[in-house]
Amino acid sequence: MPELPEVEVVRRGLAAHAVGRTVAGVEVLHPRAVRRHTPGPADFAARLEGRTPTAALRRGKYMWLALDDGSMLLAHLGMSGQMLVQPQGKPDEKHLRVRLPLSDGNELRFVDQRTFGHLMVDVPGERADVPASVDHIALDPLDAEFVPEAFVRALRARDTEVKRALLDQSLISGVGNIYADEALWRSGLHGRRGTRGLTRAQATELLGHVRDVMTEALAVGGTTFDGLYVNVNGESGYFARGLNAYGREDRPCGRCASPIVRESFMNRSSFSCPSCQRPPRRSRTA
């Protein structure tokens, strides 16, 4: 699933190629793509046509185009969603779900092979610049308003495992499986380590690694494994070349050369070094 760096790359592309262009039409090719827009596809189209995006914004893994009437076009990429800007008349992608012709002769296309992503038109929530359906999501670690000290306190107060905490979008947003594993590897912490046992220094160091790994990924366009994540121009990211843990089962750890192991965690795969990231005793026993 695209995480914060990948979504931020797409947001920047939308800021460059969609903001200021009027939506000249709307074509919903698969109703599942707008399933969260509960009034239905016709209402979705009616509320978008003729609107002009004024800004491209993001919180965690959600991004949206602020529109000139105060509403927002909210997007979540799910597992395989793509927001592409293509010239009008270019052949359709196989899994094209929504087409938005723009006033400059291009089209904004939502392509989604697995149809887990979605688009919807939303209204402001408690903050005028944040959609109501995103109000509950915590700030992400690259947000200018993110307060590191508050996160460290909240993390250490939780009674859970540290990787579960990193994936909890009500605590910190934008962190997914890939970057959680990478930050934990850099910190030398196993994902099943209890949060209450973390020292302030350990929690602060972990947050620093979360920020670092996301910033580094952002600099090279994010992480592409299976070709499903691309930017608005259809280009892949290259951070997969710099991964130390995620997806590296049986390959040597970059610190100690022990083979990286894969474990099942929350219905997904989790990768760590069995030597550098010693699991808590109860996990080893289990």
N, C-alpha and C positions, 0 to 999 in steps of 0.2 A: 504494500500500500504506500502511495506517495506520502512522505512525511514533510515536516516544515521546510527543509531546503528545496525540495522539489516543487512544493506549492508556491513558495516565494519566487522561484525562477519563473513559473507560469504567471504569477501576479505581475511581475516586472514586464513580461511580454505583453500582457493585456494593457498595462499602463502605457506602453509605447505604441501599441497597434489598435487598441479599441477605444480608449478614452478620447472623447471629442468627436467620435464618429456616430452618427445617428443610426439607430436600428431601422432599416428600411422594410423589413419583413421578418416573419417568424414561421418556421416550418418544423413541427414536431413529428419526427419520423418513427418514434417509438414512445408510447405513453409512459412506459416505466421510467424513462429518463426524467420525467417531471412529476413522478408519483407523490413527492412531498409537497407539491403545489396542489393542495387539496381541492380548490375549485375546478381543477381539470385543465387539460391542454388548451382549450379555446380561451379560457380566461388568462392563462399564462401568456398566450400570444397577444391577446388584446392589451394586456398591461405593459408589454414590451415594445410593441410596434410604435415607432415615432419617438421613442425615448432616446436620450443621448447620455451615455456614460460620462460622468464628471470626475471620477477617481476610481482606482483599483486598489482595494484594501484587503487585509488578511488578518485572521486570528487563528493561530495553530494551523490545522489542516484545512480550514475553511477560507475561502476567498470570495470576494463579491465586488461587483461593479456598482458604485453609487450612481443613481440615475437622477436626471434633472428635475423629476417631480418629487424627490425625497424618498422614493422606494429603492430597493436594492435587488440586483440579480445575484443570488447566492449560488455558489457552486461547491460541491464536494466531489472529489475525483474517485472516491471509493478505491477499488483494487486496480482498475485499469483505465480510468477516465483520462481523456486528453482534451485540452482546449486548444484548438488549432486556428490560426489565421491563414486563410487560403484565398487565392484570387477567385473571383466568381467565374464559374465555368470549368474549373479544374475538376477532374473526375472525382466522384464521391468515394470516401473511404468505406471499406467493407462494413464497418460497425458504426457508421454515422447515425447519431440519434436525434440531434437538434441542429438546425441550420439558421443562422441569423445573418442575412445580407446586411452589409454596412454601407454607409453613404459614400465611402471612398472607393468602392469597387471591389473590396474584399469581403470575405465572409468569416464570421466567427462560427466554428464548428465544434460541437460537443460529440466526441467519438468515445465509445465505451464498449469494449468487447464483452465484459462480464455483467454489465448493467447494474453494478452495485453503486455507482455514483449517481448524482442527481443534480438538477437545477431547479430553482424555485424563485419566485418573486416574493420578497419579504418586506417588512416595514421596520422602522427603527424600534429598538427596545428601550431600555433605561437610558442608554447613551444614543445621541442622535446619529452617530457614525457607525453603530454596531447593530446588525440585524437582530430582531427579537429572538429568533431561534438559536442564536449564538451567545446570548447573554450569559448562559450558565457555564461557558467554557472559560477556563483560567487564562491569564496572560501567558504568552510563550516567552522563553528565556532571551529572545532577541528583541522583545518589545521594549521601547524606551521607558515604559512605565513599570516594567517588571522590577520587583524589589527583592534582591537576592536574600537579604536577611530574613524577610518574611517567609520565603520559600524554605530556607534551612530550618526555621522554627517549625513550620508546618510538617515538613518531612520527618523530622525527629519525633514529632508528637504522634505520628501515625503508628498504628499497631499492625503492620503488614510487612511484606517482603519488598525490598528496595526496587526491584524491577517492576512489580505491580504498581508501586507508587509513581515511578517514572511514566508509566503508561496511563495513569489516571488523569484524564483531561480536565478534571475539576481541580486538580492540584497544580499541574503544569501542562500546557498544551503544546502540540506539535511534535512531541517525542513519540516515536513508534519503535517497532521491534529492532530495526537496523541500528538506529543511533543510540538506543538504550544499551544494546550489546556492546557497541563500540565504546561508549562512555564508561561502562562498567569495566571493560577490559583495561582501559587506560587507568582507571582508579584502582585496579587490583581487587575489586569487590565481586563476589558471586551474586547473581540476581536474586537468590533466595535468602540473602542476608537480611536480618530483621532491621527495620528502620529505627526502632527504638534503641538498638545497640550502636548506632552510628554516633561518633563524636561530632562536635560542631566542625572540627577541621576536616573530617572525612566527608561530611555532607557538603561543605563548601568546596572542597576539591572536586567532588563528583559533579556539582553544578558547573564548575569551571570547565570540566571535560565535556559536558553536554554542550555548552556554548561553543567550545573550540571545535568539536567534531562537526557541528552543524555549520559553523562559519566556513570551515575548510571545504565541506561538501558543497555549500552554496557557491564558493569560488570556482568550482569546476562543473557547475550545472546540475548537481545532485547525483543520485545513484540510479543507474539503469541496469537491471538484471536480465529481463526477458523481452526488452524492446517495447514494453507497454507504456513506460513513462518517457515522455518527450516534452520539450518546451513548445511554445506556440508555433515555432518554425519547423517542428518535427525532428529536432536534434536531440540526441541522447546525452545524459550526464556521464561523467567519468570517475566519480568517487569510488566506484566498485574496485578500482585498481588500488586504492589506498586502505581498504578494509583490513583490520587486524583480527577480527573474530567472526563477524557475521558471514555465514556461507562458506566458512573455511574448515569444515569438518575434516579431521585427519591430517590437515596440513600443520606444519610446525608453528608453534607460537613464536612471534617475533622477539620475545624477551628471553624465553627459556628453552625453546625448541620442543617442548612437549606437544603432542598432537592435540589440536583443538577438538573439543567434544560437542556433540549436539544433543540437547535434551528437549523433551516435550514440556511446554510451558504455556498455559492458558490457550490451548488449542493451536499453538504455533510452535515453531522451532526456536530454541534459544542456544546460543553458541558462547563458549567460554573456555579458558585454559584451566585444566584440572590442577595445575601446580601453582600458577600465579593467582588464581581466583578460587581459593579453597572454599568449598561449600560449607555451610554451617553443619554442626555435628548431626542434628536430626535429619538433615537432607542426605548426608552420607550414609546414615543408618538405613533410611528409607530406600 
